[in-house]
Amino acid sequence: MTNTRDVVATVAAAVGQLALVLHVVLSWLTSRSATTAVRTGDRP
């Protein structure tokens, strides 16, 4: 049987990885949409 602490650590690590990926994707999308808005002359 697995230890509860091990499970919590594994879940925390997975959530951290997901948060990092989401942060990168969101920042990329934001910078891309901001660049597009600047190029088209629209306000973000």
Contact map, one row per residue, 1 for C-alpha under 8 A:
11100000000000000000000000000000000000000000
11110110000000000000000000000000000000000000
11111110000000000000000000000000000000000000
01111111000000000000000000000000000000000000
00111111100000000000000000000000000000000000
01111111110000000000000000000000000000000000
01111111111000000000000000000000000000000000
00011111111100000000000000000000000000000000
00001111111110000000000000000000000000000000
00000111111111000000000000000000000000000000
00000011111111100000000000000000000000000000
00000001111111110000000000000000000000000000
00000000111111111000000000000000000000000000
00000000011111111100000000000000000000000000
00000000001111111110000000000000000000000000
00000000000111111111000000000000000000000000
00000000000011111111100000000000000000000000
00000000000001111111110000000000000000000000
00000000000000111111111000000000000000000000
00000000000000011111111100000000000000000000
00000000000000001111111110000000000000000000
00000000000000000111111111000000000000000000
00000000000000000011111111100000000000000000
00000000000000000001111111110000000000000000
00000000000000000000111111111000000000000000
00000000000000000000011111111100000000000000
00000000000000000000001111111110000000000000
00000000000000000000000111111111000000000000
00000000000000000000000011111111100000000000
00000000000000000000000001111111110000000000
00000000000000000000000000111111111000000000
00000000000000000000000000011111111100000000
00000000000000000000000000001111111110000001
00000000000000000000000000000111111111000001
00000000000000000000000000000011111111100000
00000000000000000000000000000001111111110000
00000000000000000000000000000000111111111111
00000000000000000000000000000000011111111111
00000000000000000000000000000000001111111100
00000000000000000000000000000000000111111100
00000000000000000000000000000000000011111110
00000000000000000000000000000000000011111111
00000000000000000000000000000000000011001111
00000000000000000000000000000000110011000111
